[in-house]
């Protein structure tokens, strides 16, 4: 009997640490659940506040644009009289600038990404280029404006032309396009390349027929988002000295021009003297937001429709 009592006492003493450990684990799990719930609620609150601010801004802009945004405003030329002013010249300047930005950025950006990911040998030089591309993607846009002013505007004598503005904007979004294209190429499964080589295909055939078609949706998505940024940028063009009041519609890449963001910027400044310019700026913002929304919608459509999962 005494031996049995000793054994029972030993079993109780041995099970006591496990009970204490179980209670401590339950308390720790409870604290983690509460912390997770708190953080989730904070994130949800931050999103709600952001959406409220966005809705308020959009409501204020749309309200100010009512009565000013019409076909006459879209087809009219710039004027010193607010009731006669239009943004057709700014729209055409934006379109012409994008006709330079789109091919330059896509060709250089995608070609650079393909070379770095598919042909460049691993080493210090490749790492140096990748690090600098990542750093350039986060450089303030005004720095690219200063570069464009020094190289394109003054050194090459392009002044404030469409060509100078387009090349400057291409420099601005080029690192973004290259990094996005690199990530798309990295996401291509390795067995697709191996299968192509096993069938006797050479390097370029594998890259052009297998790798690029799979990575193309991601490339196009990053490219369109980069172009969207170029459309909405103002600082580089201000540094280039792009004028705000252009009565004539540009006819060539060497003509002076203005864009919708530049027009919004200067009309906002002139609101102090002429309150009606605030309504013109709001109407132009609505047009610019519609263009950006359409571009982003195209990017999402391309990604969802053509994305292949392996």
N, C-alpha and C positions, 0 to 999 in steps of 0.2 A: 504493500500500500504506500509506504513512504517513497519507494522508488518511483511509483507511478506519479505521486504528487510532485516529485522533483522534475520528472520529465515534462509534466504539464506546465510547471513554472518556467522551465527553460524554453518551452515552445512559446509561451506568452512573452517572455523577454525577447526572444528572437523576432517575433512578429510585430513588436512595438515599433522598431525603427521603420518598418515598411508602412505602418499606419501613419506615423508622423510624416514620412516622405510623401505619402499619398495626399495627405491634407495640405502639405506645402505646395505640391504640384497643382492641386485644385485652386488654391489661392492665387498662384502665379498665372494659371490659365485664365482665371476670372479677371485679373488685372489686365492681361493682354487683350481680352475680349472688350473690356471697357475702353482701353486705349485705342483699339482699332475702331470701335464705334465712334469715339470722340473725333478721331482724325477723319473718318468718313463724313461725319456731319460738318466738320470745318471745311472740307473740300467741297461738299455740296453747297454750303453757304457761300463760299467764294465764287463758285460758278453762278449761283443765283444773283449775287451782287453784280458780277460782270455782265450777265444778261440784262439786268435791270438798267445798268448804265448804257449798254448798247441800244436797248429799246428806246430809252430816253433820247439819246443822240439822234437815232434814226427818225423818231417822231418829230423832233425839233427841226431837223434838216428838211424832211418832207413837208412839214407845215410851212416853212419859209419859202419852199420852192413852188407852192401852189399859186397858180396865176402867172408864173414866169416860165415854167417848163412847158413849151409847146413847139409846134413845127417851125414857127418863125424864129424861135430861139435856137433851134438846132440848125436851121438853114441860113441864119443871118451871120453877117460879119461883125467883127469887134467894133465897138463904137465908144466914144467918150460919153455918150448919152445912155444911161442905164436902160431906158425903155426901148431903145433901138438896138441894143447890144445882142450879139449872138456868138455861138462858139463853133461855127462851121470851120473856121480857120484853125482853131485849136484841135478839133477832131481830126482834120486832115493832117495837121502836123504830127499828132500822135500816131496816126496810121502810117505815115511815111517813115517816121522814126522806127516803128516796129518792123517795117519792111527791111530795114538794115539790121536791127537787133536779132530778128528771128533766124535768118540764114547764118549770120556770123557766129552767133552763140551756139546754134545746134551743130554746125559742122565742126567748129573748133572744140566745143565741149565734149561731144560724143567721141570724136577722133582721139582726143587726149585721154579720155577714160579708157577707151579700147586699148590704146598703146600701153598705158600704165598697168592695166589688169591682165592683159593677154600676152604682151610682148616684152615689156621691160623686165630685166632680170632683178631679182631681189638684191638689195644692197643699200648702201648709205645714200646714193643719189636718189633712188626711188623713194626712200623714206623721207629725204629732205624735201622732195617735190610734194609728197602727200601732206606733210606737216604744213608746208607753206600754203597749199591749197585750202586746207582746213582753216588756217589763220585768216586768209584773204576772205573767206566766206563770212567772217564776223567783223571785218573792217568797216567802220562807218562810211556811209555812202558819200559824204562830203570829201573824203580823201580821194575817192575815184574821180570826183569832180575836179579836184586840184590837179590830178594826173592828166585828165583829159584837157584841162586848160593849158598845161605846160607842153604836152606832146601834140595833141591834135589841133588845138586852137592856135597856138603861137608857133611851135616848131614847124609844123606842116602847113601853117597858114590857112587853116580851114575856118577860123573865126567861130561865129555862132551858127554855123550851117547845120542842116539836118544830118549830114555825114558825120560831123564832129559829135553831135549829140548821140547819134546811133552807136558810134564806136565807143563812146564813153559809157553808155548804158550796157553795151556788150561786155566791157571789162567788169562792170559792176556785178552782173549776174553769171558771168562765166564760171567763177569758182563754185557757185551753187549748182550749176548744171553738171559740172565735172564730178563733184562729190556724189550727187544723186545718181549719175550714170554709173559711177564706180560701185556704189552699193547695189545697184540693180544687177551688174555683172557678177558681183560676188555671190548674189543670191541664186544664181543659176546652178543647179545640182551638178556635181562633178561627174556623175555617172553618164550624163548626156555627152560630155566631151569624150569620155573614155569609149562610149559606144560608137561615136563618130570616128575616132581614131581606129577602133577595131575593124570598122568597115572599110578602112583604107583611105579615108579623107585626110587631106593635108591641113595645115594650121589655119590658113585663111578660109578654106571651105567650112571647117568646123565653126570658126568664129562667125562667118557671114550667114551660114545656113542653119546653124543650131543655136549658138549662144545669143546672137543679137535678136532674133525673133522672140526668144523667151524673155530677154531683158528689156525689150522695146517698150512694153507698157510702163514699167517703172521709169525708164528714161524719159518718155514723153510726159509723164506726170510731173517729174522734177523740172523738166524744161518749161512746161506751161506755167507752173508756179513761179519759176524764175522770171518768165516774161510778164506775169502779173505784177511782180515786184517792180520791174522796170517801168511799166505803165504808170504806176502810182508814185514813183520817186520824183522829188522836187529839188533836193539839195544839189545834186551834181549839175543840173541844168542852170540853177541860179548861179553857181560858181562859174559856169561857162559864159554867163552873161546873156542868156537867152531872153530876148525882149518880150514884153507882155502885150504890147499893142501893135499887132501886125494886121494891116488892112487887107493886104493882098493874100491870095491863096498860094502857097509854095508850089512851084512847078518842077523843080529839080532838087537833087540832093545837096546842091550848093547854095540853095536859097535860105534866107533866115526863116525861122519858124517859131511857133510857140506850141505848148501842149496844154491839156486840160489841168494837170496838177499845177503848172506855172500860173495859169489863169486863175485858179482857185486861190493860190497864194497871194497874188497881187490884188485881187478883188477883196480878199479878206483884209489886207492892209488898208485899202482905200475906203473901207467901211466907216472909218473915223470921220472922213470928210463927206462921204455920200452914203447914207444908210441903205439906199436901194442896192448897193453892190453886195450886201449880205444875202439878198434874195437871189442875185445872179450866181454867187458862189455856191449857195445851197442847191440851186438847180443843176449846176455843173457837177457837184458832188454826187447827186442822184444819178446822173448819166455815167459818171466814172464808176460808181458802185455797181451799176447794172452790167457794165463791161467786165469788171472784175468777177462778178458773180457768174457770168456766162463762161468766162475762161476757167474758173475753178470747177464749174459743173462739167465742162468738157474733160478736164483732168480726171475727175472722179469717174465719169462714164468710160473713159479709156482704160482706167485701172480695173474697173469691175468687169468690163466686157471682154477684154483681151488678156487678162491675167490668167496664167496657166499654173496650176498647182501640181507638183510632182511629189 
